[in-house]
Amino acid sequence: MSRLFSDRLLEGLACAALGTHHPNGILLFNAVGKDMQEIASVWREMIIATTDDTVDIVYLRSWHDDEDLWGSYLPVAGTFARKEGLLTGGQAEGQRRIVVIPELGNLSLTAMRSISSILGMETAYLDRHGQHHDWIPKLYWLVGCDRPDAISPHLLDRFGLRLHGGNLSATKRSKNILAQLEEGLSNERTLPDLGDWIDKLRTARDRHPTFSEAAQNLVLDYIDRLKDFGSGYSGHRDIALARLAVAVAKLEGRDEVDLSCVEKAAHIEGFPMPKPTKNEAPSIHQTSNRLDGEFKETQTDRQQTPEGTPVYGGSPDRDRETIAAEMPEPTRDAVTEEETSPYREDAADIDREAASLRLPVSAFSTTNAAKGVITGDRPANDTCDLAITATLREAAKYQPIRRINHPEKPQGRLMLLCTDLRAHQRAPAIERMLLLVLDCTCLNASDRQKVLKPYTEWAYESRASVCLILVGAKKADYLRAEKIVAGKLDTLRIRTALTAEPGKATPLAHGLELGLQALRHKLRQGNTIQEVAMVVLTDGRGNVPLKASLSGEIEPFLPVKRQGIEDALQVADRIRLLTSSSRHRMYVAVLDLHAEPYSDLPRELARALGGGIVSLSHLNGKEVPR
Amino acid sequence: MPSEVLGSDGKPPDKILPYTRIVGQLELKLALELSYIAKKIGGVLLSGNRGSGKSTAVRAFGLLAYDGLPVTLPLNATEDRIIGGWNIDALMKAEPIWQDGLMVQASKPDKQILYIDEVNLLDDRVVNIILDATSTGILDIQREGESRREDISFTLIGTMNPEEGELRPQLLDRFGLTVNISAAKKAEDRKAILKTVLEFDEALSSQDRGKAFFEVARQEGKDLMDKLNRAKERLYGVKVPDPIADKCAEIAEKFEIESNRGEYTLALAARALAAYEDANEVNKDHLRKVAAMSLQHRQPRAAQSGIIWIKNDDPILDELLGA
């Protein structure tokens, strides 16, 4: 048996490979950026074992557009030929394709819309640029999802099977790297070691177990239990769990899908397990020897330890390394998920915009039309924002005919007519910006998230760019603030920065100075920004003079006194001068925590900025100790 | 290009649950069947949350009624495929071969349905094309050096999830009937659905297993189509008494329906229902059964709060119908 990943993940992959689980979409939690390649390789071998087809793997990335996904015409040997797209290729007779999406939340809107139109469909349709095809898709989806709260539940619902990521151990990782390097040298694909899974799958594929009445009832019970976890309901869920149970029965060589098959299916997906009563025998999953190295809970241990505290199996006196050496090399599920729902979108704090799969419209009637991200092309009447490739592609179609119709024209040259013109079709440009000056020393991270929520929501929903100035973060140079710029809120850097630990000093003046620079850049350099929200979360107690921040040195033994504060007010004044003369719509606010002493400082700062005050008196007393 | 294209023999593989085996969803089925009996109803919009079986029902109905999957307008469709354009592969060989667009394809006698899944996610440009063409029934093509005029006539069927936004009122008005559907929540209904799907999966797993299942479904489908075709033939033989026609106008006025299409669709849908039920004339019960699906999306509140028939609408309707 392969010890690459936990049995649970391998069982899930095997069930999905059996194809009983239409649509063949696996949503992988806690796997983003980790081991997707290895998991895809394992799954490929399993699918080959069940279908005898060849299987290729493609990756969908954030930059892929309609042409990449659905195919396009490319110049080939003096003419144009169709090139299949990521979603249309690899599906000829005897072929199948795994589509890997490392993080669903990173995909473009174009790609999200495309997925929603093909994933889970019995028939796929392509009607683009003179092509019409309909076919039964043979795509298998392996999709990482760490942020279900940011993705349309309509799209997530298409994924019938939810599993937990692999998390390869360091040893296995290094073995894999070596194997890949070998592969590069020998030019041959190294097959993952799947132990007896291949044989199991080959035997399982021709089994057709019946489904017992009791097992059907249990399926409904399991789905009903999700109500305790804030679950909504979709008709797909009963069916998805039942089909998984069928796959389990096939793998286990059973003629009937019974209760244990449903229980195991629920375990694979991470359904909350029923809590056993005192006299009830533990369920199969509690008694089975968990090979994935997780903590074990035992009835006897429970009496001797505080309630809910897990204990290690084995003797507590033994040296930990000795135990580790004797045990099989562990792989771990990333989180203990016994008490969560696999439908995480139900319980997630909704962070997505409404109608998130719709094409956005521009909020401003200005000339930003030619500045947004390209999402496709459209017929055009003029050469403004000309899509050259699309125009040439359009013209290419007619060259043979035009050459016949116009023998007097030079035959070796492209004949272009105005009806060939194509312009770029674009998403609206980024028109809003959130400039957030965040003083990490004034409030702890969790409260910070709460007070900033209206602003982060605004930034998310209006697809604003974000400029985050971190003041007094632990990991930064204590004399300087740090500027982080991102095209959107929902990036790892911004999310991590919002929860930065407080450091030793508060270079507020430098933070505002960086904010001033960012504003100058955005407001004066003719970009697409129309509206800026500048939000300052601070208690106003800057204690690093601007000079010290700029020079990177602080004069020893010289008392700082109010210099840090005065410098901050001066910079704020310059920000006011800049914003008051700007044509942009500005919102400037200081969030006032009413922190004692010096509770008037935020008001002073707001006055200097020419902005307003948002009172947050209810948070008083949760101040970070300085 | 994928090789498993539908139909070496022009027929799709039966991987879609047969229409007659769909459990529950009576309103949805009624709307689809009425639009078949009375084509002038114009279309059906099915609005419902995920997992309620909307798409399956439409495709299954297309398979049953027209012996093939409905012409489907996908989200990825480009303008030339919707309106029509040159066959590019032929064009490259200097052979100008015109290729009908999806709207013209859907107007052919053996098709008759244009299906748009996720209709609320369509690009505005595509919506405008459909609105322009369906409002007149004529598709004037002046593009790519070609000049054509095509008569178009199809039943527009759309499905959407209201979580992803509502439809523009102009497009909403193109649909004769709308149905709000939700996934079955009662245990017995869910179990019946689960049982059916498992049976269907089993039936698909081998020819022997599938024989009985599909034979029953085929016979049920034939019986239903006989009934629908009978109703279609006698549709205009069913009388709409003057008081009933007056009632349609009165109901439309009471529910503040601005478009005249509201009362017309109400009367036509009631007539189709009467034909389906083998009645000789339309009565108030017929009106009651089709009022919500004919009017709810044309009420002024539909633009603000979505397509919805609220509890208070029923007593108003009862009062108007003298219940």
Interface residues (C-beta under 8 A of the other chain):
Chain A: T20 D66 L69 W70 Y73 T79 F80 R82 E84 T88 Q91 A92 E93 R113 S114 S116 S117 M121 E122 T123 A124 Y125 L126 D127 R128 H129 G130 Q131 H132 H133 D134 W135 I136 P137 K138 S152 P153 H154 D157 H208 T210 F211 Q216 N217 V219 L220 Y233 S234 G235 H236 R237 D238 I239 A242 R243 V246 A354 A355 S356 L357 R358 L359 R378 P379 A396 K397 Y398 P400 I401 R403 I404 T419
Chain B: M1 P2 S3 E4 V5 L6 P12 P13 K15 I16 N49 R50 G51 S52 G53 S55 R59 L69 T72 L73 P74 L75 N76 A77 T78 E79 D80 R81 I82 G85 W86 N87 I88 D89 L91 M92 K93 A94 P96 Q99 L102 D117 E118 N120 L121 D123 D124 R125 R143 E144 G145 N161 E163 E164 G165 A183 A184 K185 A187 R190 K191 I193 L194 K195 V197 L198 D201 E202 S205 S206 R209
